[in-house]
């Protein structure tokens, strides 16, 4: 699986307003708080190999992304205390124009238990990144055919700043260029400039700050 991602710094209040006016079909997907713990490996240096291993705890929260959803008396009430834990491996960047990487991810039942597994194998927790994230799925409204579904995320990252990410997932590496161009088009629809993209991870930005 490949994750095609483009990230730019942005003022989130302005982007929220633009999501309402852009020529996109926008569907809010809720808001979460994510706490990511990254690990160093005992057998090689992830900063040198441009890899990453993390445990992510994700908790749903009420927020701006939820307020725009249509009220539905028959809808199931949101459980704002629901949590999910995932372990993710990210490979090196595969191109020079985006943050596209190979990604392998799975859910785990307990973060502390998996942390103990990694610690006993010699991995060490290196840093923690916390962010509040709003998710939207988007599609063009002008009838243009697009084989990709994109997720737009509005991120407020502790001690790092505010950013917008546009991403999609692929099975076939041959579609990377088309997916990247589609992500650029979504940014332009939100009046954001793809040339402003940052390929450094939030972990890297945190360590640089």
C-alpha positions in Angstrom: 0.0 0.0 0.0 1.2 3.5 -0.9 0.1 6.7 0.9 0.2 9.7 -1.5 0.3 12.8 0.7 0.8 16.5 0.1 1.1 18.8 3.1 1.2 22.6 3.2 1.1 25.2 6.1 -2.3 27.0 6.3 -4.6 29.1 8.4 -7.2 26.5 9.4 -10.1 29.0 9.9 -9.6 30.2 6.3 -9.5 26.7 4.9 -12.7 25.7 6.8 -14.4 28.6 5.1 -13.0 27.7 1.7 -14.2 24.1 2.1 -17.8 25.5 2.0 -17.1 27.6 -1.2 -14.7 25.4 -3.2 -16.0 23.4 -6.3 -15.7 20.2 -4.3 -18.2 17.8 -2.8 -17.2 17.9 0.8 -18.2 15.3 3.4 -17.1 15.8 7.0 -15.7 12.7 8.7 -15.4 14.0 12.2 -12.5 15.2 14.4 -10.0 13.3 16.5 -7.1 13.9 18.8 -4.1 11.8 17.8 -1.1 11.0 20.0 1.8 9.5 18.1 4.8 7.9 19.8 7.7 7.3 17.5 10.4 4.7 18.1 14.1 4.3 17.3 15.3 0.9 16.2 18.2 -1.1 17.7 19.5 -2.4 14.4 19.5 0.8 12.2 18.9 4.5 12.4 15.4 5.4 11.1 16.4 9.1 10.6 19.2 7.9 8.3 17.0 5.4 6.4 14.0 7.8 6.3 11.7 5.2 7.9 9.3 5.5 10.8 7.7 3.3 13.3 4.9 4.6 15.6 2.1 3.7 17.9 -0.9 6.0 17.4 -3.7 6.5 19.9 -6.7 8.2 18.4 -9.6 9.6 20.3 -12.8 11.0 18.8 -13.9 14.5 19.9 -16.6 17.0 19.1 -15.3 19.9 17.1 -15.7 22.1 14.0 -15.9 19.1 11.6 -18.9 17.7 13.5 -20.8 21.0 13.7 -21.5 21.0 10.0 -23.0 17.6 9.8 -26.8 17.4 9.2 -28.8 16.6 12.3 -30.5 13.2 12.1 -32.8 12.1 14.8 -32.3 8.4 13.7 -28.5 8.6 13.8 -26.6 6.7 16.4 -25.1 9.0 19.0 -21.3 9.6 18.6 -19.2 8.1 21.3 -16.7 10.9 22.0 -14.7 8.6 24.3 -14.0 5.9 21.7 -10.3 5.2 21.2 -8.4 3.2 18.7 -4.7 2.2 18.7 -2.7 1.5 15.5 0.9 0.5 14.8 2.3 2.0 11.6 5.5 1.5 9.6 6.4 4.1 7.0 9.0 3.5 4.4 11.3 6.0 2.8 9.9 8.7 0.5 9.5 7.3 -3.0 9.5 10.5 -5.0 10.9 14.1 -4.9 7.6 15.9 -5.3 5.4 14.7 -2.4 5.3 12.8 0.8 4.4 9.5 -0.8 5.6 6.4 1.1 4.9 2.7 1.4 2.8 2.3 4.5 1.9 -0.8 6.6 -0.6 -0.4 9.4 -2.7 -2.5 11.7 -4.8 -2.0 14.8 -3.7 -3.3 18.2 -5.7 -3.9 21.4 -3.5 -2.1 23.9 -0.8 0.6 23.4 1.0 -0.1 26.6 1.3 -3.8 25.8 2.7 -3.2 22.4 5.1 -0.6 23.7 6.4 -3.3 26.1 6.9 -5.7 23.2 8.9 -3.1 21.3 10.9 -2.1 24.4 11.8 -5.7 25.1 13.0 -6.0 21.5 15.4 -3.1 22.0 13.2 -0.3 20.4 13.2 3.0 22.3 10.5 5.7 22.3 12.0 8.8 20.8 9.4 11.5 20.7 5.6 12.1 20.9 3.6 14.2 18.5 0.1 15.3 19.5 -2.4 16.9 17.1 -6.0 17.8 16.7 -7.2 16.6 13.3 -10.4 17.3 11.3 -11.1 15.0 8.4 -13.1 15.6 5.2 -13.5 13.5 2.1 -13.7 15.5 -1.1 -14.6 15.0 -4.8 -15.0 17.5 -7.7 -18.5 18.8 -8.4 -17.8 19.8 -12.0 -18.4 16.3 -13.4 -14.7 15.6 -13.9 -13.9 11.9 -13.7 -11.4 11.1 -10.9 -10.4 7.6 -9.9 -9.2 8.7 -6.6 -11.0 9.6 -3.4 -9.0 12.2 -1.4 -9.1 12.9 2.3 -8.4 16.5 3.4 -7.2 16.9 7.0 -6.9 20.1 9.0 -4.2 19.6 11.6 -3.3 21.7 14.6 0.0 20.2 15.9 1.3 21.0 19.3 4.5 23.1 19.2 4.5 22.8 15.4 1.6 24.8 13.9 -1.3 24.5 11.5 -1.2 22.4 8.3 -3.5 20.9 5.7 -2.8 17.5 4.2 -4.4 16.0 1.1 -3.9 12.3 0.8 -5.1 9.0 -0.8 -4.0 5.4 -0.8 -2.9 3.3 -3.7 -2.1 -0.4 -4.4 -0.3 0.3 -7.7 2.8 2.4 -7.7 2.2 3.2 -11.4 -0.7 5.5 -10.4 1.5 7.7 -8.1 1.9 10.5 -10.5 -1.9 10.7 -11.3 -2.8 10.6 -7.6 -0.3 13.3 -6.8 -1.6 15.6 -9.6 -5.1 15.0 -8.2 -4.0 16.0 -4.7 -2.5 19.2 -6.2 -5.8 20.0 -7.8 -7.6 19.7 -4.5 -5.1 22.1 -2.9 -5.7 24.6 -5.7 -9.5 24.3 -5.2 -8.9 25.3 -1.6 -6.8 28.2 -2.8 -3.6 26.6 -1.4 -0.4 26.5 -3.4 1.2 23.0 -4.0 4.6 24.8 -4.3 4.3 25.5 -0.5 4.3 21.9 0.4 6.5 20.6 3.1 7.9 17.1 2.9 9.2 17.0 6.4 7.1 14.9 8.8 5.5 16.4 11.9 8.1 14.5 13.9 10.9 16.1 12.0 9.3 19.5 12.3 8.9 19.0 16.1 12.5 18.0 16.5 13.6 21.0 14.4 11.6 23.5 16.6 
